[in-house]
Protein backbone atom coordinates (compact mmCIF):
# COMPACT_ATOMS: atom_id res chain seq x y z
CA UNK A 1 0.00 0.00 0.00
CA UNK A 2 2.86 2.39 0.73
CA UNK A 3 4.10 1.92 -2.82
CA UNK A 4 0.71 2.86 -4.31
CA UNK A 5 0.49 5.96 -2.14
CA UNK A 6 3.96 7.03 -3.29
CA UNK A 7 3.47 6.07 -6.95
CA UNK A 8 -0.14 5.26 -7.93
CA UNK A 9 0.77 4.13 -11.47
CA UNK A 10 -0.25 0.51 -11.86
CA UNK A 11 -0.33 -2.26 -14.45
CA UNK A 12 -2.43 -5.41 -13.94
CA UNK A 13 -3.03 -8.41 -16.17
CA UNK A 14 -5.21 -11.47 -16.58
CA UNK A 15 -3.46 -14.69 -15.63
CA UNK A 16 -3.97 -16.80 -18.74
CA UNK A 17 -1.77 -18.69 -21.17
CA UNK A 18 -4.13 -18.20 -24.12
CA UNK A 19 -5.40 -14.64 -23.66
CA UNK A 20 -3.75 -11.41 -22.60
CA UNK A 21 -5.60 -8.49 -21.05
CA UNK A 22 -3.43 -5.76 -19.57
CA UNK A 23 -4.76 -2.63 -17.89
CA UNK A 24 -2.52 0.34 -17.16
CA UNK A 25 -3.63 3.34 -15.16
CA UNK A 26 -3.79 4.92 -11.74
CA UNK A 27 -4.74 3.32 -8.44
CA UNK A 28 -7.10 5.44 -6.38
CA UNK A 29 -7.85 4.86 -2.70
CA UNK A 30 -11.60 5.30 -2.29
CA UNK A 31 -12.71 6.52 1.14
CA UNK A 32 -16.09 7.99 0.15
CA UNK A 33 -19.01 5.64 0.94
CA UNK A 34 -21.12 7.41 -1.72
CA UNK A 35 -18.62 6.57 -4.49
CA UNK A 36 -20.39 4.81 -7.42
CA UNK A 37 -18.28 1.66 -6.89
CA UNK A 38 -18.69 1.50 -3.10
CA UNK A 39 -21.82 -0.67 -3.07
CA UNK A 40 -20.38 -3.05 -5.68
CA UNK A 41 -17.12 -3.32 -3.74
CA UNK A 42 -18.93 -4.11 -0.49
CA UNK A 43 -21.16 -6.70 -2.18
CA UNK A 44 -18.17 -8.44 -3.77
CA UNK A 45 -16.24 -8.43 -0.49
CA UNK A 46 -19.22 -9.80 1.42
CA UNK A 47 -19.74 -12.56 -1.14
CA UNK A 48 -16.05 -13.53 -1.15
CA UNK A 49 -15.46 -13.34 2.63
CA UNK A 50 -18.83 -13.55 4.42
CA UNK A 51 -17.15 -14.49 7.71
CA UNK A 52 -15.94 -10.89 8.07
CA UNK A 53 -19.45 -9.43 7.86
CA UNK A 54 -22.18 -9.62 10.48
CA UNK A 55 -25.80 -8.57 10.17
CA UNK A 56 -27.45 -7.10 7.14
CA UNK A 57 -25.75 -3.68 7.38
CA UNK A 58 -21.99 -3.72 7.03
CA UNK A 59 -19.77 -0.72 7.67
CA UNK A 60 -18.10 0.88 4.67
CA UNK A 61 -14.52 -0.26 4.11
CA UNK A 62 -12.19 1.86 1.97
CA UNK A 63 -10.88 0.13 -1.16
CA UNK A 64 -8.51 0.59 -4.09
CA UNK A 65 -9.92 1.20 -7.57
CA UNK A 66 -8.10 1.20 -10.89
CA UNK A 67 -8.76 4.17 -13.17
CA UNK A 68 -7.60 2.75 -16.50
CA UNK A 69 -5.68 4.85 -19.00
CA UNK A 70 -4.80 2.11 -21.51
CA UNK A 71 -5.91 -1.47 -22.10
CA UNK A 72 -4.25 -4.07 -24.32
CA UNK A 73 -5.79 -7.39 -25.35
CA UNK A 74 -4.93 -10.29 -27.63
CA UNK A 75 -5.14 -14.05 -27.90
CA UNK A 76 -2.17 -16.31 -28.39
CA UNK A 77 -3.78 -17.66 -31.57
CA UNK A 78 -4.38 -14.19 -33.06
CA UNK A 79 -1.14 -12.49 -31.98
CA UNK A 80 0.20 -10.15 -33.33
CA UNK A 81 -2.50 -9.42 -35.94
CA UNK A 82 -5.35 -9.48 -33.43
CA UNK A 83 -3.75 -7.28 -30.77
CA UNK A 84 -5.91 -4.35 -29.72
CA UNK A 85 -5.27 -1.20 -27.69
CA UNK A 86 -7.83 1.11 -26.10
CA UNK A 87 -7.11 4.50 -24.54
CA UNK A 88 -9.42 6.01 -21.96
CA UNK A 89 -9.88 9.68 -21.19
CA UNK A 90 -9.63 10.78 -17.57
CA UNK A 91 -13.00 11.61 -16.09
Secondary structure, 3 states (H helix, E strand, C coil): CHHHHHCCEEEEECCCCCEEEEEEEEEEEECCCCCCCHHHHHHHHHHHCHHHCCCCCCCCCCEEEEEEEEEEEEECCCCCCCCEEEECCCC
